[in-house]
Amino acid sequence: MHTVSLTTANQEFSRLIKEVGHGKGFLITRRGQPIAKLVPHTVDKADDPDWAADYQRMIHRLEKGASLGGLKIKREELYER
């Protein structure tokens, strides 16, 4: 993340926005102290119906558990060295 002063951010806002559009991020400072971040927007995965369906399928499989074919294993045996 690049650091720019508030004055620079104000004077070159259009250029900074263009660079943010290409994935760069900026930390904006006033008198050397951080006051804001200018970063690319990320899409919320939960709004994607395909992602949500895949997530629900994964949760269902985790709740159901995996079959070990009748094999019974104690927790202690799994972590024995």
PADO-17666 format. One record per residue (C-alpha): residue number from 1; x, y negated, z negated. Coordinates in nm, 2 decimals, m for minus. Each point is the difference from the previous one (the first is absolute). Layout:
BEGIN
NUM:X:Y:Z
...
***
This chain:
BEGIN
1:0.00:0.00:0.00
2:0.14:m0.34:0.10
3:m0.01:m0.30:m0.23
4:m0.11:m0.34:0.12
5:m0.07:m0.33:m0.19
6:m0.35:m0.14:m0.01
7:0.11:m0.29:0.21
8:0.13:0.23:0.27
9:m0.31:0.22:m0.02
10:m0.21:m0.31:0.05
11:0.20:m0.14:0.29
12:0.04:0.33:0.18
13:m0.33:0.18:m0.09
14:m0.08:0.10:0.36
15:0.34:0.16:0.05
16:m0.03:0.18:m0.34
17:m0.34:0.14:0.09
18:0.13:0.12:0.34
19:0.28:0.19:m0.18
20:m0.24:0.14:m0.26
21:m0.20:0.13:0.30
22:0.31:0.19:0.09
23:0.03:0.16:m0.34
24:0.23:m0.24:m0.19
25:m0.08:m0.13:m0.35
26:0.09:m0.32:m0.17
27:0.04:m0.11:m0.36
28:m0.09:m0.37:m0.03
29:0.17:m0.19:m0.28
30:m0.04:m0.34:m0.16
31:0.32:m0.14:m0.16
32:0.15:0.35:0.02
33:m0.29:0.17:m0.18
34:m0.22:0.25:0.18
35:m0.36:m0.12:0.05
36:m0.15:0.21:0.28
37:0.06:0.29:0.24
38:m0.09:m0.02:0.37
39:m0.03:0.37:0.12
40:m0.17:0.19:0.28
41:m0.35:0.11:m0.07
42:m0.05:0.37:m0.05
43:m0.31:0.19:0.09
44:m0.18:0.18:m0.28
45:0.00:0.37:0.09
46:m0.32:0.06:m0.19
47:m0.19:m0.21:0.26
48:0.11:0.25:0.27
49:m0.28:0.27:0.03
50:0.25:0.26:0.13
51:0.24:m0.06:m0.28
52:m0.29:0.01:m0.26
53:m0.12:0.33:0.14
54:0.35:0.15:m0.01
55:0.04:m0.12:m0.36
56:m0.33:0.16:m0.10
57:0.11:0.33:0.16
58:0.33:m0.01:m0.19
59:m0.17:m0.08:m0.33
60:m0.25:0.29:0.06
61:0.29:0.24:0.07
62:0.19:m0.11:m0.31
63:m0.31:0.05:m0.22
64:m0.07:0.34:0.15
65:0.36:0.12:m0.05
66:0.21:0.24:0.20
67:m0.04:0.38:0.00
68:0.30:0.20:m0.11
69:m0.16:0.33:0.11
70:m0.08:0.11:m0.35
71:0.35:m0.06:m0.12
72:0.00:m0.13:m0.36
73:0.29:m0.22:m0.09
74:0.06:m0.16:m0.34
75:0.11:m0.36:m0.01
76:0.31:0.09:m0.19
77:0.11:0.24:0.27
78:m0.03:m0.27:0.26
79:0.25:m0.22:m0.18
80:0.24:0.28:m0.12
81:0.35:m0.05:0.12
***
